[in-house]
Structures are given as structure tokens and as C-alpha cells.
Amino acid sequence: MPVTLGFMSVKTQFDNLGDALINKELAELVAARVPLTMDLTRSPKSFHATMAVEQLPNTRLISSGRGKMLVQMARLAIAGNRCYFFLNPGGLGGGVGNSTKAFATSLIYNCILFALRLAGVRVCLVGVSFEQMTWRERLVTRLRRKICHSFAVRDEVSADYLDRIGIPADEVVPDLSFNLYQKPHSYDIPRGIVSAFSFRTDHGLPVALLAEYAEKIIAASPAESQHAVLSQVGRDSQGMRELHTHLCRRFGEWRVHYVEVESSLDTACQWYSKIERIYSNRLHALLLAASCGTLPIAVLPSRRHVKVRALFDDLGLSSNVVDLENDSGNAPRELSWTMGNLEYQRLKSYFDRLLLDGHASASASNIPASQA
């Protein structure tokens, strides 16, 4: 009897806690419904530990034999099983895939995906946003859209952009991090840290400008209040250390903590549960902190970080988005558990419809040992 099976192959930014989070939540959403096979041969062991997928039930991990899972998946699909292959979530476009090497690699991968589709595999893209694309990125995306069984984006701005360029998405599905809102969290730790700052500076954002902004926030806080500078992505660490040094000179080392949390979701949540507010241009620093009860404030340079602004607009939290150089002083709103749970229900509905509607959920024991 045919069974329904899920598959993932993890390859992303391995120093980015946000990428670990959304891949982990994607795996949980799939494995909660059908047996999941995860190919980890393209990612380092340190990233596997950050995702903590070894503890995920109904999941089989492949850690050797690159390409082995793709062949097994094709065989299972040809045999009549319903095989769903989930592509990596995250942000796409913005010129990231515009180099000749990246363009060629993407075209080759499209060929592999097309072969899988011919074998009967259902290729799915979910949990992504799109920024302005170059002609090369448009070509790759247009071809991939034709291959995909399901092509879902995580915000209305991405959906509108794709409509304008003739590559329409199937639907808008919330960010995968909203899987964290399945049930209310209890955080009894006193919030002794008034504000935290966590920024990406690898795209030319001057640390001096960030320091000027952070200084205003701390100066307006109660005397002797505690603050923190956090790095949630490895390549942010240098800039955040510079920011921390600058703030320590102004306010004293005892008032400003420095923490690197890119390798542990648990450590990040422990810190976020102590913090009242987070100021960041990192989408998943904001969303992960919010899931811990922290007030998220997106501090963005003008006309940049479109995906952050778009998602906050969709949530009705436009007042939580401020311009780094022209803070209008809008009163931010909490991203409450109720709001987060509504997004989770939409996320749950999508995966139920995709993987369960009309199909009985298979058990892991249904996968033939020779093919699993």
C-alpha cells in the first residue's frame, strides 16, 4: 500500500541560528505528520547539534553517502509512494545568486529537481521570501516554480512581487518559526535586562551608526539598568563586539553584557527570556526573542531588509518597525502568544492540507528497510 513520506536535504548558512531554527521547525512540522528522512551530508555536525534533530521523533537521519537520499526518494516515488521533498527555507533574491558559479549551480540543481519530479517526487518550497531578483535569479526561480508541487511564500510583499514578474506563488504561509507557538510558554525568570541589540553589519551598515542609536536607547533607560549586545549569526560577531566595546566605554562594562548565541537555541531562549526589548534587523532574532516574551523592535535602514518590514506589516506590527536614522517614536506592540498562535494555526493548516488531506499518515515502520 502506498505511503506518504517527507524528505529534506539541509544546506544553508551554518553560522546562522535563524536558519537552524527554521530548518528545525520545518522538520518538526513534517515529522509530526509523516515519516521524515533528513540528508545531513551537506551540513556540518555542529549545525546538526544546533538544530537538535537527533531527538526528533519519526525521523531518520542520513549522515553519509551524498546523493543517496535523492536516489532512494526517486525509487520510492516510482514505486507509487507519495514522496514530498522540501527545499531549504529562507530569503531568496537580492543578488545573492547572481554570480556565474551560483547561477550554474542553481541551474544544475533545477535539472536534478526536474528529474525527481519526472520520477513522481513532489517538490515543495515553503518558508521563503523574495527580494528584487536579477535576471539570472528570475530565470532560476521561474524554472523552479514550474517544477514545484507547492510554492508558498511567507509574506504578502513577496507574493505581490512574484505576481508582478509573472511567477505567482500558490499561497502565503507564515514563517516556519511560528511553529514555536503551539502552546503558551511560561517564562518566570525576572526580566532584568531592559534592552538588547543584535544587528547584521556585513552589508556595510556602520557600527558607529548602530552605536549612536543604542546610546540613545540606553541613555533614556533607568539609571544603572542592564543591557545586552547579542550575536545570533557568526559573521555578526565582529561588529557586535565592536558595538559592545563602544557601549562599555560610554556606560561601563557592568551595564552592558555581550553574548554569542549562534550555536544554541536553548542558550538564545534563556537570554531572550531575561530581556524586555530587542532591537534588531535580523528577522529571526526578532521572532525568536518574541516567542520568549520579548518585545521585538525592528530597526532598519531605509529601503533595506524588506523581508523584515513585510512580515511585521503582515502581523499588524508596523509600529514596531523604525528607521535607524529617523526613529519616529511609534509605540511598539507585543507579539502576543495569541497572535503567534493564529500564525501557527495557518502554518498547521498548510501542512495538514499538503501531507494529510485524503491520505492516511504513514508510520516509520512502513518504509521498506532496503529503501529507507
C-alpha positions, 0 to 999 in steps of 0.5 A: 500500500502506498505511503506518504513520506517527507524528505529534506536535504539541509544546506544553508548558512551554518553560522546562522541560528535563524536558519537552524531554527527554521530548518528545525521547525520545518522538520518538526512540522513534517515529522509530526505528520509523516515519516521524515528522512533528513540528508545531513551530508551537506551540513556540518555536525555542529549545525546538526547539534544546533538544530537538535534533530537527533531527538526528533521523533519519526525521523531518520537521519542520513549522515553519509553517502551524498546523493543517496537520499535523492536516489532512494526518494526517486525509487520510492516515488516510482514505486507509487509512494507519495514522496514530498521533498522540501527545499531549504527555507529562507530569503531568496533574491537580492543578488545573492545568486547572481554570480556565474558559479551560483547561477550554474549551480542553481541551474544544475540543481533545477535539472536534478529537481526536474528529474525527481519530479519526472520520477513522481517526487513532489517538490515543495518550497515553503518558508521563503521570501523574495527580494528584487531578483536579477535576471539570472535569479528570475530565470532560476526561480521561474524554472523552479516554480514550474517544477514545484508541487507547492510554492508558498511564500511567507509574506504578502510583499513577496507574493505581490512581487512574484505576481508582478514578474509573472511567477505567482506563488500558490499561497502565503504561509507564515514563517516556519518559526511560528511553529514555536507557538503551539502552546503558551510558554511560561517564562518566570525568570525576572526580566532584568535586562531592559534592552538588547541589540543584535544587528547584521553589519556585513552589508556595510551598515556602520557600527558607529551608526548602530552605536549612536542609536543604542546610546540613545536607547540606553541613555533614556533607560533607568539609571544603572539598568542592564543591557545586552549586545547579542550575536545570533549569526557568526559573521555578526560577531565582529561588529557586535563586539565592536558595538559592545566595546563602544557601549562599555566605554560610554556606560561601563562594562557592568551595564552592558553584557555581550553574548554569542548565541549562534550555536544554541537555541536553548542558550538564545531562549534563556537570554531572550527570556531575561530581556524586555526589548530587542532591537534588531534587523535580523528577522529571526532574532526578532521572532525568536526573542518574541516567542520568549516574551520579548518585545521585538523592535525592528530597526532598519535602514531605509529601503533595506531588509524588506523581508523584515518590514513585510512580515511585521506589516503582515502581523499588524506590527508596523509600529514596531518597525523604525528607521535607524536614522529617523526613529519616529517614536511609534509605540511598539506592540507585543507579539502576543502568544495569541497572535503567534498562535493564529500564525501557527494555526495557518502554518498547521493548516498548510501542512495538514492540507499538503501531507494529510488531506485524503491520505492516511499518515504513514508510520516509520515502520512502513518504509521498506528497510532496503529503501529507507 
